[in-house]
Amino acid sequence: MTQDATSRLTVHWLDNDLRLHDNPALATAASAESLVLVYCFDTRWLSTDKAGLRRMGALRQQWLQHNLAAFDKQLRALGQRLYVLEGDPVAQLTAAIAGLGADRVTRTTAAGWY
């Protein structure tokens, strides 16, 4: 994969940065000739832990779905869209990158776990 800012096809992986403003990684990715925006919903979040509790509660899941839909709506108004992948993020991203023939992948550097 090349690091050239004018890559033919860039996949930008969004995480906790579902916003258009104040998003330098997205602004940099947007310089690509073609851009695909993806969010990976890790379905392991819906599993239960050793105590039998869901790793992601129903209200947080609902909040996340609402925010993904709202961000997609903003993107569509600009002629872009958000693709939501479900499953193991590594497997899903690997398949998407290979299937699309992307030559660059970008994302925001995470400062830590939340």
DSSP file with accessible surface (Angstrom, degrees, kcal/mol):
  #  RESIDUE AA STRUCTURE BP1 BP2  ACC     N-H-->O    O-->H-N    N-H-->O    O-->H-N    TCO  KAPPA ALPHA  PHI   PSI    X-CA   Y-CA   Z-CA
    1    1 A M              0   0  152      0, 0.0     2,-0.2     0, 0.0   103,-0.2   0.000 360.0 360.0 360.0 139.6    0.0    0.0    0.0
    2    2 A T        -     0   0   62    101,-1.5     5,-0.1     1,-0.1   101,-0.0  -0.566 360.0-149.2 -92.5 155.2    1.2    3.4   -0.8
    3    3 A Q        +     0   0  149     -2,-0.2     2,-0.1   101,-0.1    -1,-0.1   0.265  52.5 133.4-103.2   7.7    1.2    6.4    1.5
    4    4 A D    >   -     0   0   81      1,-0.2     3,-1.2     2,-0.1    -2,-0.1  -0.414  58.5-137.0 -61.6 131.0    0.7    8.9   -1.4
    5    5 A A  T 3  S+     0   0   45      1,-0.3    -1,-0.2    -2,-0.1    99,-0.0   0.651 101.9  56.9 -66.6 -14.2   -2.0   11.4   -0.5
    6    6 A T  T 3  S+     0   0   90     26,-0.1    -1,-0.3    27,-0.1    26,-0.1  -0.133  78.1 158.4-108.4  36.9   -3.4   11.1   -4.1
    7    7 A S    <   -     0   0    3     -3,-1.2    26,-2.3     1,-0.1    27,-0.6  -0.192  49.3-121.3 -58.0 153.6   -3.9    7.4   -4.0
    8    8 A R  S    S+     0   0  129      1,-0.3    26,-0.6    25,-0.2     2,-0.4   0.951  95.2  11.5 -64.3 -51.8   -6.4    5.9   -6.5
    9    9 A L  E     -a   34   0A  12     24,-0.2    94,-1.9    92,-0.1    95,-1.1  -0.970  69.5-173.4-135.7 121.9   -8.7    4.3   -3.9
   10   10 A T  E     -ab  35 104A   0     24,-2.7    26,-2.6    -2,-0.4     2,-0.6  -0.932  11.9-155.2-114.2 134.2   -8.5    5.0   -0.2
   11   11 A V  E     -ab  36 105A   0     93,-2.5    95,-2.4    -2,-0.4     2,-0.6  -0.949  12.2-159.8-103.0 122.7  -10.6    3.2    2.5
   12   12 A H  E     -ab  37 106A   0     24,-2.8    26,-2.7    -2,-0.6     2,-0.7  -0.933   6.1-150.2-107.2 119.6  -11.0    5.4    5.6
   13   13 A W  E     -ab  38 107A  55     93,-2.9    95,-0.6    -2,-0.6     2,-0.3  -0.785  12.5-159.0 -93.5 114.9  -11.9    3.4    8.7
   14   14 A L  E     +a   39   0A   0     24,-3.4    26,-0.6    -2,-0.7     4,-0.1  -0.684  23.0 155.6 -93.6 148.8  -14.0    5.4   11.1
   15   15 A D  S    S-     0   0   39     -2,-0.3     3,-0.2    24,-0.1    -1,-0.1   0.267  76.1 -10.1-133.0 -97.0  -14.2    4.5   14.8
   16   16 A N  S    S+     0   0   89      1,-0.2     2,-0.1    92,-0.1    -2,-0.1   0.162 116.0  85.4 -96.1  19.1  -15.1    7.1   17.5
   17   17 A D        +     0   0    7     91,-0.0     2,-2.2     1,-0.0    -1,-0.2  -0.376  44.7 153.1-118.7  52.5  -14.8   10.0   15.0
   18   18 A L        +     0   0   38     -3,-0.2     2,-0.3    -2,-0.1    -1,-0.0  -0.443  44.0  96.7 -84.0  68.3  -18.2   10.0   13.4
   19   19 A R        -     0   0   77     -2,-2.2     7,-0.1     1,-0.1    52,-0.0  -0.993  62.8-147.3-153.2 153.1  -18.1   13.7   12.5
   20   20 A L  S    S+     0   0   66     -2,-0.3     3,-0.5     6,-0.0     2,-0.2   0.822  82.7  68.4 -89.7 -38.0  -17.2   15.9    9.5
   21   21 A H  S    S+     0   0  139      1,-0.2    -2,-0.0     6,-0.0     6,-0.0  -0.497 105.9  13.4 -82.6 154.2  -15.9   18.9   11.4
   22   22 A D  S    S+     0   0  121     -2,-0.2    -1,-0.2     1,-0.1    -2,-0.0   0.910  88.5 127.1  51.0  48.4  -12.6   18.7   13.3
   23   23 A N     >  +     0   0    8     -3,-0.5     4,-2.3     1,-0.1     3,-0.3  -0.659  28.6 172.9-134.5  78.6  -11.6   15.4   11.7
   24   24 A P  H  > S+     0   0   91      0, 0.0     4,-2.4     0, 0.0     5,-0.2   0.845  78.4  55.7 -61.8 -33.8   -8.1   15.8   10.2
   25   25 A A  H  > S+     0   0   25      2,-0.2     4,-2.4     1,-0.2     5,-0.2   0.923 110.3  45.6 -64.8 -41.5   -7.7   12.2    9.3
   26   26 A L  H  > S+     0   0   14     -3,-0.3     4,-2.2     2,-0.2    -1,-0.2   0.909 111.0  53.4 -67.0 -40.1  -10.9   12.3    7.2
   27   27 A A  H  < S+     0   0   68     -4,-2.3     4,-0.3     2,-0.2    -2,-0.2   0.912 111.3  46.0 -61.8 -40.8   -9.8   15.6    5.7
   28   28 A T  H >< S+     0   0   80     -4,-2.4     3,-1.6     1,-0.2    -2,-0.2   0.930 111.7  51.0 -66.7 -44.2   -6.5   14.0    4.6
   29   29 A A  H >< S+     0   0    0     -4,-2.4     3,-2.1     1,-0.3    -1,-0.2   0.850  98.5  67.9 -61.7 -32.3   -8.3   10.9    3.3
   30   30 A A  T 3< S+     0   0   60     -4,-2.2    -1,-0.3     1,-0.3    -2,-0.2   0.657  83.3  73.4 -66.5 -12.2  -10.6   13.0    1.3
   31   31 A S  T <  S+     0   0   61     -3,-1.6    -1,-0.3    -4,-0.3    -2,-0.2   0.595  76.2 107.5 -76.6  -7.4   -7.7   14.1   -0.9
   32   32 A A  S <  S-     0   0   12     -3,-2.1   -24,-0.2    -4,-0.2     3,-0.1  -0.293  82.4-120.7 -68.4 154.9   -7.8   10.6   -2.5
   33   33 A E  S    S+     0   0  157    -26,-2.3     2,-0.4     1,-0.2   -25,-0.2   0.890 101.9  14.8 -61.4 -39.1   -9.0   10.2   -6.1
   34   34 A S  E    S-a    9   0A  60    -26,-0.6   -24,-2.7   -27,-0.6     2,-0.4  -0.999  75.7-164.5-140.3 137.9  -11.7    7.8   -4.7
   35   35 A L  E     -a   10   0A  25     -2,-0.4     2,-0.5   -26,-0.2   -24,-0.2  -0.981   9.8-171.4-131.6 133.6  -12.8    7.4   -1.1
   36   36 A V  E     -a   11   0A  21    -26,-2.6   -24,-2.8    -2,-0.4     2,-0.5  -0.992  15.0-152.9-121.2 125.7  -14.8    4.6    0.7
   37   37 A L  E     -ac  12  82A   2     44,-0.7    46,-2.8    -2,-0.5     2,-0.3  -0.868  18.3-179.4-101.9 128.9  -15.7    5.3    4.3
   38   38 A V  E     -ac  13  83A   3    -26,-2.7   -24,-3.4    -2,-0.5     2,-0.4  -0.946  19.2-166.6-130.5 149.0  -16.3    2.3    6.5
   39   39 A Y  E     -ac  14  84A   3     44,-2.3    46,-3.1    -2,-0.3     2,-0.6  -0.998  17.9-144.8-127.3 133.1  -17.3    1.6   10.1
   40   40 A C  E     - c   0  85A   7    -26,-0.6     2,-0.9    -2,-0.4    46,-0.2  -0.895   4.3-158.6-104.1 116.3  -16.8   -1.8   11.6
   41   41 A F  E     - c   0  86A  14     44,-3.7    46,-2.4    -2,-0.6     2,-0.8  -0.845  16.5-143.7 -91.7 108.4  -19.3   -3.0   14.1
   42   42 A D    >   -     0   0   16     -2,-0.9     3,-2.2    44,-0.2     4,-0.2  -0.633   5.1-156.7 -76.0 108.4  -17.6   -5.7   16.1
   43   43 A T  G >  S+     0   0   59     -2,-0.8     3,-1.7     1,-0.3     4,-0.3   0.663  85.1  79.0 -66.3 -11.5  -20.3   -8.2   16.8
   44   44 A R  G >  S+     0   0  134      1,-0.3     3,-1.4     2,-0.2    -1,-0.3   0.754  78.8  72.6 -65.0 -20.7  -18.3   -9.5   19.8
   45   45 A W  G <  S+     0   0   60     -3,-2.2    11,-1.4     1,-0.3    -1,-0.3   0.737  93.0  54.8 -63.4 -21.5  -19.8   -6.4   21.5
   46   46 A L  G <  S+     0   0   62     -3,-1.7    -1,-0.3    -4,-0.2    -2,-0.2   0.530  91.2  94.1 -90.0  -6.8  -23.1   -8.3   21.6
   47   47 A S  S <  S-     0   0   48     -3,-1.4     8,-2.2    -4,-0.3     9,-0.3  -0.274  78.3-110.6 -78.3 170.2  -21.7  -11.3   23.3
   48   48 A T  B     -D   54   0B  81      6,-0.2     6,-0.2     7,-0.1    -1,-0.1  -0.742  23.2-131.1-102.6 153.2  -21.9  -11.8   27.0
   49   49 A D    >   -     0   0   55      4,-2.7     3,-2.1    -2,-0.3    -1,-0.1  -0.184  44.7 -79.2 -88.6-172.8  -18.9  -11.8   29.4
   50   50 A K  T 3  S+     0   0  223      1,-0.3    -1,-0.0     2,-0.1    -2,-0.0   0.768 132.4  54.1 -61.7 -25.5  -18.1  -14.4   32.1
   51   51 A A  T 3  S-     0   0   79      2,-0.1    -1,-0.3     1,-0.0     3,-0.1   0.451 120.5-108.6 -87.7  -0.7  -20.7  -12.8   34.4
   52   52 A G  S <  S+     0   0   48     -3,-2.1     2,-0.3     1,-0.3    -2,-0.1   0.610  75.1 135.3  85.1  12.3  -23.4  -13.2   31.7
   53   53 A L        -     0   0  111      1,-0.0    -4,-2.7     2,-0.0    -1,-0.3  -0.751  60.5-111.0 -96.7 141.5  -23.6   -9.4   31.0
   54   54 A R  B     -D   48   0B 106     -2,-0.3    -6,-0.2    -6,-0.2    -8,-0.1  -0.462  17.1-137.5 -67.0 139.6  -23.7   -8.0   27.5
   55   55 A R  S    S+     0   0  148     -8,-2.2     2,-0.5   -11,-0.3    -9,-0.2   0.801  96.4  35.3 -68.7 -28.9  -20.5   -6.2   26.5
   56   56 A M  S    S-     0   0    6    -11,-1.4    -1,-0.2    -9,-0.3    -2,-0.0  -0.988  88.8-135.0-126.8 122.3  -22.6   -3.5   24.9
   57   57 A G     >  -     0   0   39     -2,-0.5     4,-2.4    -3,-0.1     5,-0.2  -0.242  23.9-109.4 -71.9 163.8  -25.9   -2.6   26.4
   58   58 A A  H  > S+     0   0   63      1,-0.2     4,-2.4     2,-0.2     5,-0.2   0.877 117.1  51.4 -62.1 -39.7  -29.1   -2.1   24.4
   59   59 A L  H  > S+     0   0  139      2,-0.2     4,-2.6     1,-0.2    -1,-0.2   0.908 110.5  47.9 -68.1 -40.0  -29.1    1.7   24.9
   60   60 A R  H  > S+     0   0   91      2,-0.2     4,-2.7     1,-0.2    -2,-0.2   0.909 111.7  50.9 -65.6 -39.9  -25.5    2.1   23.8
   61   61 A Q  H  X S+     0   0   38     -4,-2.4     4,-2.6     2,-0.2    -2,-0.2   0.930 111.6  47.6 -62.1 -42.7  -26.2    0.0   20.7
   62   62 A Q  H  X S+     0   0  124     -4,-2.4     4,-2.3     2,-0.2    -2,-0.2   0.918 111.8  50.2 -64.1 -43.1  -29.3    2.1   19.9
   63   63 A W  H  X S+     0   0  147     -4,-2.6     4,-2.4     2,-0.2    -2,-0.2   0.924 111.5  48.6 -60.6 -44.7  -27.3    5.3   20.4
   64   64 A L  H  X S+     0   0    6     -4,-2.7     4,-2.7     2,-0.2     5,-0.2   0.934 110.7  49.8 -63.1 -45.5  -24.5    4.0   18.1
   65   65 A Q  H  X S+     0   0  110     -4,-2.6     4,-2.3     1,-0.2    -1,-0.2   0.907 110.9  50.6 -61.0 -40.3  -27.0    3.0   15.4
   66   66 A H  H  X S+     0   0  126     -4,-2.3     4,-2.5     1,-0.2    -1,-0.2   0.927 112.2  46.4 -62.1 -45.4  -28.6    6.4   15.6
   67   67 A N  H  X S+     0   0   48     -4,-2.4     4,-2.5     2,-0.2    -2,-0.2   0.876 110.9  51.8 -68.3 -36.6  -25.2    8.1   15.2
   68   68 A L  H  X S+     0   0   15     -4,-2.7     4,-2.5     2,-0.2    -1,-0.2   0.931 112.4  46.4 -63.2 -43.5  -24.2    5.9   12.3
   69   69 A A  H  X S+     0   0   62     -4,-2.3     4,-2.2    -5,-0.2    -2,-0.2   0.910 112.9  49.3 -65.5 -41.3  -27.4    6.7   10.5
   70   70 A A  H  X S+     0   0   42     -4,-2.5     4,-2.0     2,-0.2    -2,-0.2   0.912 112.3  47.5 -65.6 -41.4  -27.1   10.5   11.2
   71   71 A F  H  X S+     0   0    3     -4,-2.5     4,-2.5     2,-0.2    -2,-0.2   0.920 110.7  51.8 -66.7 -41.1  -23.5   10.5   10.0
   72   72 A D  H  X S+     0   0   29     -4,-2.5     4,-2.8     1,-0.2    -2,-0.2   0.908 107.8  52.9 -60.8 -39.4  -24.4    8.6    6.8
   73   73 A K  H  X S+     0   0  163     -4,-2.2     4,-1.6     1,-0.2    -1,-0.2   0.919 109.3  48.6 -63.0 -43.0  -27.2   11.1    6.2
   74   74 A Q  H  X S+     0   0   98     -4,-2.0     4,-0.6     1,-0.2    -1,-0.2   0.914 112.9  48.4 -61.1 -44.1  -24.7   14.0    6.4
   75   75 A L  H ><>S+     0   0    5     -4,-2.5     5,-2.6     1,-0.2     3,-1.4   0.905 107.3  54.4 -64.2 -42.1  -22.3   12.1    4.1
   76   76 A R  H ><5S+     0   0  127     -4,-2.8     3,-1.7     1,-0.3    -1,-0.2   0.854 100.4  60.4 -63.1 -32.4  -25.1   11.4    1.5
   77   77 A A  H 3<5S+     0   0   89     -4,-1.6    -1,-0.3     1,-0.3    -2,-0.2   0.755 108.2  46.5 -64.7 -19.5  -25.9   15.1    1.4
   78   78 A L  T <<5S-     0   0  123     -3,-1.4    -1,-0.3    -4,-0.6    -2,-0.2   0.241 126.4-100.6-103.5   7.4  -22.3   15.5    0.2
   79   79 A G  T < 5S+     0   0   75     -3,-1.7    -3,-0.2     1,-0.3     2,-0.2   0.671  92.8  98.6  82.6  18.4  -22.5   12.7   -2.3
   80   80 A Q      < -     0   0   54     -5,-2.6    -1,-0.3    -6,-0.1     2,-0.3  -0.688  52.9-157.4-124.6 175.3  -20.7   10.2   -0.1
   81   81 A R        -     0   0   85     -2,-0.2   -44,-0.7    -3,-0.1     2,-0.5  -0.984  17.4-117.9-152.6 166.4  -21.9    7.4    2.1
   82   82 A L  E     -c   37   0A   5     -2,-0.3     2,-0.5   -14,-0.1   -44,-0.2  -0.923  19.7-153.3-108.7 127.2  -20.9    5.2    5.1
   83   83 A Y  E     -c   38   0A  96    -46,-2.8   -44,-2.3    -2,-0.5     2,-0.6  -0.888   9.1-153.7 -99.1 124.5  -20.5    1.5    4.8
   84   84 A V  E     -c   39   0A  63     -2,-0.5     2,-0.4   -46,-0.2   -44,-0.2  -0.899   8.6-164.1-102.6 118.8  -21.1   -0.4    8.0
   85   85 A L  E     -c   40   0A  33    -46,-3.1   -44,-3.7    -2,-0.6     2,-0.4  -0.803   5.5-152.5 -99.7 142.6  -19.3   -3.7    8.2
   86   86 A E  E     +c   41   0A 126     -2,-0.4     2,-0.3   -46,-0.2   -44,-0.2  -0.958  51.8  33.5-121.2 136.4  -20.4   -6.3   10.8
   87   87 A G  S    S-     0   0   11    -46,-2.4   -44,-0.2    -2,-0.4   -43,-0.2  -0.875 105.5  -1.0 126.8-158.8  -18.2   -9.0   12.4
   88   88 A D     >  -     0   0   62     -2,-0.3     4,-3.0   -46,-0.2     5,-0.3  -0.525  64.0-142.0 -67.9 121.2  -14.5   -9.2   13.3
   89   89 A P  H  > S+     0   0   18      0, 0.0     4,-2.9     0, 0.0     5,-0.3   0.879  97.7  51.0 -56.9 -40.6  -13.0   -5.9   12.2
   90   90 A V  H  > S+     0   0  101      2,-0.2     4,-2.4     1,-0.2     5,-0.2   0.953 115.2  42.2 -63.3 -46.9   -9.7   -7.4   11.0
   91   91 A A  H  > S+     0   0   51      2,-0.2     4,-2.2     1,-0.2    -1,-0.2   0.925 117.1  47.1 -65.5 -43.5  -11.5  -10.0    8.8
   92   92 A Q  H  X S+     0   0   68     -4,-3.0     4,-2.4     2,-0.2    -2,-0.2   0.921 115.1  44.7 -66.5 -44.5  -14.1   -7.5    7.5
   93   93 A L  H  X S+     0   0   12     -4,-2.9     4,-3.0    -5,-0.3     5,-0.3   0.911 112.0  52.6 -66.8 -41.7  -11.6   -4.8    6.7
   94   94 A T  H  X S+     0   0   87     -4,-2.4     4,-2.3    -5,-0.3     5,-0.2   0.933 112.5  45.2 -58.9 -45.2   -9.2   -7.2    5.0
   95   95 A A  H  X S+     0   0   62     -4,-2.2     4,-2.9    -5,-0.2    -1,-0.2   0.912 114.2  48.6 -65.6 -42.1  -12.0   -8.5    2.8
   96   96 A A  H  X S+     0   0   20     -4,-2.4     4,-2.4     2,-0.2     6,-0.2   0.929 111.9  48.6 -65.1 -44.3  -13.2   -5.0    2.0
   97   97 A I  H  X>S+     0   0   31     -4,-3.0     5,-1.7     2,-0.2     4,-1.4   0.937 116.2  43.2 -62.0 -46.1   -9.7   -3.8    1.1
   98   98 A A  H  <5S+     0   0   78     -4,-2.3    -2,-0.2    -5,-0.3    -1,-0.2   0.926 114.7  49.8 -66.1 -44.4   -9.1   -6.8   -1.1
   99   99 A G  H  <5S+     0   0   70     -4,-2.9    -1,-0.2     1,-0.2    -2,-0.2   0.855 116.8  40.8 -64.5 -35.0  -12.5   -6.7   -2.7
  100  100 A L  H  <5S-     0   0   78     -4,-2.4    -1,-0.2    -5,-0.2    -2,-0.2   0.665 103.3-128.8 -85.7 -18.7  -12.3   -3.0   -3.5
  101  101 A G  T  <5 -     0   0   34     -4,-1.4    -3,-0.2    -5,-0.2   -92,-0.1   0.831  40.7-178.7  71.5  32.6   -8.6   -3.2   -4.6
  102  102 A A      < -     0   0   13     -5,-1.7    -1,-0.2    -6,-0.2   -92,-0.2  -0.351  23.5-165.0 -66.4 143.2   -7.8   -0.3   -2.3
  103  103 A D  S    S+     0   0   42    -94,-1.9  -101,-1.5     1,-0.2     2,-0.3   0.388  72.6  37.0-109.4   2.6   -4.2    0.9   -2.3
  104  104 A R  E     -b   10   0A  10    -95,-1.1   -93,-2.5  -103,-0.2     2,-0.4  -0.982  57.7-166.8-153.3 142.3   -4.4    2.9    0.9
  105  105 A V  E     -b   11   0A  42     -2,-0.3     2,-0.3   -95,-0.2   -93,-0.2  -0.996  14.9-179.6-128.0 131.9   -6.1    2.6    4.3
  106  106 A T  E     +b   12   0A  24    -95,-2.4   -93,-2.9    -2,-0.4     2,-0.3  -0.895   7.4 158.8-127.5 160.1   -6.4    5.5    6.7
  107  107 A R  E     -b   13   0A  86     -2,-0.3     2,-0.3   -95,-0.2   -93,-0.1  -0.962  44.4 -86.4-167.1 164.9   -7.8    6.0   10.2
  108  108 A T        -     0   0   46    -95,-0.6     2,-0.4    -2,-0.3   -92,-0.1  -0.592  46.3-113.3 -76.8 139.3   -7.6    8.2   13.2
  109  109 A T        -     0   0  135     -2,-0.3     2,-0.3     1,-0.1    -1,-0.1  -0.625  32.2-129.9 -73.5 123.5   -5.0    7.3   15.7
  110  110 A A        -     0   0   63     -2,-0.4     3,-0.1     1,-0.1    -1,-0.1  -0.605   8.7-153.5 -77.7 132.2   -6.7    6.2   18.9
  111  111 A A        -     0   0  116     -2,-0.3     2,-0.3     1,-0.3    -1,-0.1   0.698  67.7 -51.6 -76.9 -20.1   -5.4    7.8   22.0
  112  112 A G  S    S-     0   0   49     -3,-0.0    -1,-0.3     0, 0.0     2,-0.2  -0.962  72.3 -56.5 166.6 178.6   -6.6    4.9   24.1
  113  113 A W              0   0  251     -2,-0.3     0, 0.0    -3,-0.1     0, 0.0  -0.559 360.0 360.0 -81.5 149.5   -9.5    2.6   25.0
  114  114 A Y              0   0  143     -2,-0.2    -1,-0.0     0, 0.0     0, 0.0  -0.678 360.0 360.0-110.1 360.0  -12.7    4.1   26.2
